[in-house]
């Protein structure tokens, strides 16, 4: 593996306006470092965290996937974030992982946020996703998934980076910050968490606190409240050396999900 260069985009969002948000991100991505490998956008980056799925959902081959393909090709980097997707009569909080060649993977959020009645609107995903990029293995998850360590458990070091996209409100920022570090420590992996800022259409405030966490648990990067784009290179050698010196995974409990 070579260094993996990751760019995180922390921003406010236009409420329930997909076209305005796509334009917003097109403008912001013009300032992305020219040699990044992965660009990470927040959860529901075209709409904000909305339960109006019947009005806002896109078909799989919709405008946002076309836009993501265009931007991924333009920047020669993988682009990822979640949107509201429709399949038949079902709606999903769906993360898309879009490569520069136009191919893509998808992950449907497993844990739906019942306190906002997300489980009444959306269908939960049933399958994990691990993708490969430059020899790195990456598991992308969505927001509330962060609270459930069994779903993200790194069995036999099957991934190197755990990635969360989120709309995680400010009143629970301590949980976000703490659990990102916990997931890195317990899984012997880098953790990338990308959250939004500003207020949404329900007047919920967001502090961002987007971060990149080292496998030992310390923060390599954290940004709060301010909009911004940040790029950082992850070292495979540091990951390999730490796992060799502290192979806690060899004593992990065996289980299946």
C-alpha positions as CSV (number, residue, x, y, z in Angstrom):
1,X,0.0,0.0,0.0
2,X,1.0,3.6,-0.6
3,X,-0.2,6.7,1.3
4,X,-3.9,7.2,1.0
5,X,-4.8,10.9,0.5
6,X,-8.2,11.7,1.9
7,X,-10.2,15.0,1.5
8,X,-13.1,15.8,3.8
9,X,-15.7,18.4,3.0
10,X,-17.4,20.0,5.9
11,X,-20.2,22.5,5.0
12,X,-23.7,23.7,5.6
13,X,-26.3,22.4,3.2
14,X,-29.3,23.9,1.4
15,X,-32.4,22.4,2.8
16,X,-34.1,19.9,0.5
17,X,-32.6,21.4,-2.6
18,X,-30.6,18.8,-4.5
19,X,-29.7,21.0,-7.5
20,X,-28.5,23.8,-5.2
21,X,-26.3,21.4,-3.2
22,X,-24.8,19.8,-6.3
23,X,-23.9,23.3,-7.5
24,X,-22.5,24.1,-4.0
25,X,-20.3,21.1,-4.0
26,X,-19.2,21.6,-7.6
27,X,-17.9,25.0,-6.6
28,X,-16.3,23.8,-3.4
29,X,-14.5,20.9,-5.1
30,X,-12.8,23.3,-7.4
31,X,-10.5,24.0,-4.5
32,X,-9.7,20.3,-3.7
33,X,-6.0,19.4,-3.6
34,X,-5.0,18.2,-7.1
35,X,-3.7,14.8,-6.0
36,X,-6.3,13.4,-3.6
37,X,-7.5,9.8,-3.7
38,X,-10.8,10.1,-1.9
39,X,-13.3,12.9,-1.4
40,X,-15.8,12.5,1.4
41,X,-19.1,14.4,1.6
42,X,-21.7,14.3,4.4
43,X,-24.8,12.2,4.9
44,X,-27.7,13.2,2.6
45,X,-25.5,15.8,1.1
46,X,-28.1,16.8,-1.5
47,X,-31.0,17.5,0.9
48,X,-30.0,17.5,4.5
49,X,-31.3,14.9,6.9
50,X,-34.9,14.8,5.8
51,X,-37.8,12.4,6.2
52,X,-39.5,13.8,3.0
53,X,-38.3,10.8,1.0
54,X,-41.4,10.6,-1.2
55,X,-40.6,14.1,-2.5
56,X,-36.8,14.0,-2.6
57,X,-35.8,10.5,-3.5
58,X,-33.9,9.8,-6.6
59,X,-33.8,6.6,-8.7
60,X,-30.4,4.8,-8.6
61,X,-29.3,6.2,-12.0
62,X,-30.5,9.7,-11.2
63,X,-29.1,13.2,-11.4
64,X,-26.8,12.9,-8.3
65,X,-25.1,9.7,-9.5
66,X,-24.5,11.3,-12.8
67,X,-23.0,14.4,-11.0
68,X,-20.8,12.2,-8.8
69,X,-19.5,10.4,-11.8
70,X,-18.7,13.7,-13.5
71,X,-16.9,15.0,-10.4
72,X,-15.0,11.8,-9.7
73,X,-13.7,11.7,-13.3
74,X,-12.8,15.4,-13.1
75,X,-10.8,15.1,-10.0
76,X,-9.5,11.5,-10.7
77,X,-10.6,10.6,-7.2
78,X,-13.3,8.4,-5.6
79,X,-16.3,10.5,-4.4
80,X,-18.5,9.3,-1.6
81,X,-21.5,10.5,0.5
82,X,-25.1,9.4,1.0
83,X,-28.3,10.5,-0.7
84,X,-32.0,9.6,-0.5
85,X,-32.6,6.7,-3.0
86,X,-35.7,5.0,-4.3
87,X,-36.0,1.3,-5.3
88,X,-39.5,0.3,-6.1
89,X,-41.7,1.2,-3.1
90,X,-38.7,1.5,-0.8
91,X,-36.5,4.4,0.2
92,X,-32.9,4.1,1.4
93,X,-30.4,6.3,3.0
94,X,-27.8,5.2,0.5
95,X,-24.1,5.8,0.5
96,X,-22.6,5.8,-3.0
97,X,-18.9,5.1,-3.6
98,X,-18.2,6.4,-7.1
99,X,-14.9,5.9,-8.9
100,X,-13.3,8.0,-11.7
101,X,-14.2,5.4,-14.3
102,X,-17.9,5.7,-13.5
103,X,-18.2,2.4,-11.7
104,X,-19.7,2.5,-8.2
105,X,-20.7,0.6,-5.1
106,X,-23.5,1.3,-2.7
107,X,-24.2,0.8,1.0
108,X,-27.6,1.3,2.6
109,X,-27.6,2.6,6.2
110,X,-28.2,-0.3,8.5
111,X,-29.2,1.5,11.7
112,X,-32.0,4.0,11.2
113,X,-32.3,6.8,13.7
114,X,-35.6,6.0,15.4
115,X,-35.6,9.3,17.5
116,X,-36.3,11.1,14.2
117,X,-38.5,8.2,13.0
118,X,-36.1,7.4,10.2
119,X,-37.2,3.7,10.5
120,X,-40.7,4.7,9.6
121,X,-39.6,6.2,6.3
122,X,-36.5,4.3,5.1
123,X,-35.7,0.6,4.7
124,X,-32.6,-0.6,6.6
125,X,-29.7,-2.1,4.7
126,X,-28.7,-5.6,5.5
127,X,-25.1,-5.9,4.0
128,X,-21.8,-4.4,4.9
129,X,-19.5,-3.0,2.2
130,X,-15.7,-3.1,2.1
131,X,-14.1,-1.4,-0.9
132,X,-10.5,-1.3,-2.1
133,X,-8.6,1.8,-3.0
134,X,-4.8,1.9,-3.7
135,X,-4.5,-1.4,-1.8
136,X,-6.4,0.0,1.2
137,X,-9.6,-1.7,2.4
138,X,-12.2,0.7,3.5
139,X,-15.6,0.2,5.2
140,X,-18.0,3.1,4.7
141,X,-20.9,3.5,7.1
142,X,-23.6,6.2,7.8
143,X,-24.1,8.4,10.9
144,X,-26.1,6.4,13.5
145,X,-24.2,3.3,12.6
146,X,-21.4,4.8,14.7
147,X,-23.2,3.8,17.9
148,X,-23.2,0.1,17.1
149,X,-19.7,-1.4,17.4
150,X,-20.7,-4.9,16.5
151,X,-21.7,-3.8,13.0
152,X,-18.4,-2.2,12.4
153,X,-16.1,-4.7,14.2
154,X,-12.9,-5.3,12.3
155,X,-12.7,-9.0,12.2
156,X,-9.2,-10.3,11.1
157,X,-8.2,-6.8,10.1
158,X,-10.6,-7.0,7.1
159,X,-10.4,-3.2,6.6
160,X,-7.8,-0.5,7.2
161,X,-10.1,2.6,7.3
162,X,-13.5,3.0,8.8
163,X,-15.5,5.9,7.3
164,X,-18.6,7.6,8.6
165,X,-20.7,10.3,6.8
166,X,-23.1,12.1,9.0
167,X,-25.7,14.7,9.9
168,X,-24.9,14.5,13.6
169,X,-26.5,17.4,15.6
170,X,-24.5,19.6,18.0
171,X,-26.3,18.5,21.2
172,X,-24.8,15.0,20.8
173,X,-21.3,16.1,19.7
174,X,-19.5,14.5,22.6
175,X,-20.9,11.1,21.6
176,X,-19.7,11.7,18.0
177,X,-16.2,12.7,19.1
178,X,-15.9,10.0,21.6
179,X,-17.2,7.1,19.5
180,X,-15.0,8.0,16.5
181,X,-12.0,7.6,18.7
182,X,-13.3,4.4,20.2
183,X,-14.0,2.9,16.8
184,X,-10.4,3.6,15.8
185,X,-8.9,2.1,19.0
186,X,-11.0,-1.0,19.1
187,X,-10.6,-1.8,15.4
188,X,-6.9,-1.0,15.0
189,X,-7.8,1.2,12.0
190,X,-7.9,4.8,10.8
191,X,-11.3,6.4,11.2
192,X,-12.6,9.2,9.0
193,X,-15.8,11.0,10.1
194,X,-17.4,13.8,8.0
195,X,-20.3,15.8,9.4
196,X,-22.1,19.0,8.3
197,X,-22.3,22.4,10.0
198,X,-25.0,25.1,10.1
199,X,-28.7,24.6,10.8
200,X,-31.1,22.4,8.9
201,X,-34.7,23.1,8.0
202,X,-35.9,21.7,11.3
203,X,-33.6,24.2,13.1
204,X,-31.3,21.6,14.3
205,X,-27.7,22.9,14.7
206,X,-24.6,21.0,13.6
207,X,-21.1,21.6,14.9
208,X,-19.3,19.5,12.3
209,X,-16.4,18.1,14.4
210,X,-15.3,16.2,11.2
211,X,-12.2,14.3,12.1
212,X,-9.5,11.8,11.0
213,X,-8.4,9.5,13.8
214,X,-5.2,7.5,14.1
215,X,-5.5,3.8,14.9
216,X,-4.0,4.6,18.3
217,X,-6.9,6.9,18.9
218,X,-5.4,10.4,18.7
219,X,-6.8,13.0,16.3
220,X,-4.8,13.7,13.2
221,X,-7.3,16.3,12.2
222,X,-10.5,17.8,13.6
223,X,-12.5,20.8,12.5
224,X,-15.5,22.3,14.3
225,X,-18.2,24.7,13.3
226,X,-16.4,26.2,10.3
227,X,-17.0,25.3,6.7
228,X,-13.8,23.9,5.1
229,X,-12.0,21.4,2.9
230,X,-9.1,19.5,4.5
231,X,-6.8,16.9,2.9
232,X,-4.5,14.5,4.8
233,X,-2.4,11.5,3.8
234,X,-2.8,8.3,5.8
235,X,0.4,6.2,6.3
236,X,0.2,2.5,5.7
237,X,3.5,2.0,7.4
238,X,2.2,3.5,10.7
239,X,-0.8,1.2,10.5
240,X,1.3,-1.9,9.7
241,X,3.8,-1.2,12.4
242,X,1.2,-0.6,15.1
243,X,-0.8,-3.7,14.3
244,X,2.5,-5.7,14.4
245,X,3.5,-4.2,17.8
246,X,0.0,-4.4,19.3
247,X,-1.9,-7.3,17.7
248,X,-5.0,-7.1,19.8
249,X,-7.0,-8.5,16.9
250,X,-5.5,-11.9,17.6
251,X,-7.5,-12.0,20.9
252,X,-10.8,-10.8,19.5
253,X,-14.0,-12.8,20.1
254,X,-15.2,-14.8,17.1
255,X,-18.7,-14.0,15.9
256,X,-20.8,-13.5,12.9
257,X,-23.4,-10.7,12.2
